Amino acid sequence: MSHTLGLYRLQQVDSRIDQANTRLEAIRAVLENDSAILAARVILESAEKNLHEAEKALRASEAASESQRIKLEQVGASLYGGKIQNPKELQDLQNDLASLKRHLATLEDTQLEAMLEIEAAREARQAAELEMNKVEARVISQNASLKGERESLLNSLENLNAERSATYNTISPALLEKYESLRIKRRGLAVTTISDNACDACGSGLTPAQAQAVRMAVQLVECPSCGRILFSN
Ligand SMILES: [Zn+2]
């Protein structure tokens, strides 16, 4: 096997390994960070809090109305009980009764409003709950397919790594060093093919002599522009 063929094969395997690792990293991020679920949960929690507040307001309003009704009954009992005869006192009680009735009407309005608010809060909570369930179902099915994909990526990585060490062992340490340092400098791509006498990675043209040298593959030819090792099929 010529030097460049070995390096080219190594590059092919490494590119596939890089691709698999990039995808695995993306899958890991999705599986660990279900932002859609978190967002839906925040909305649901706030809807639940609103509902509790509305229920609390209704209970307070009911209690206020109830104690107002008791006061009314007490004033009514004094007024119509027959024990009090003094006209001034009776007139005062009459006034109290009228004022208590007016206030009760206000309290009952507040109570009605509280009931309407509860109704709205319940609907909002129900909608948030439905949305949450939908998002969860979607994420679960998405995660299931992602887990399947991760499984198959890990399997192919195992094969690729075996293929990599087999190829790696056929290449001299000096060339490997050159290859690795080019990989770091050139975003993972150290070896590239040529087409129409030009570098496939950067598009830079080669002289006919350079292109011929690449095809002969007797010596290592680097792209005059990007420095990558050139290979011809
Ligand atoms: Zn180039």
Boltz pocket constraint, residues with backbone or C-beta under 6 A from the ligand:
constraints:
  - pocket:
      binder: B
      contacts: [[A, 199], [A, 200], [A, 201], [A, 202], [A, 203], [A, 204], [A, 223], [A, 224], [A, 225], [A, 226], [A, 227], [A, 228]]
      max_distance: 6.0
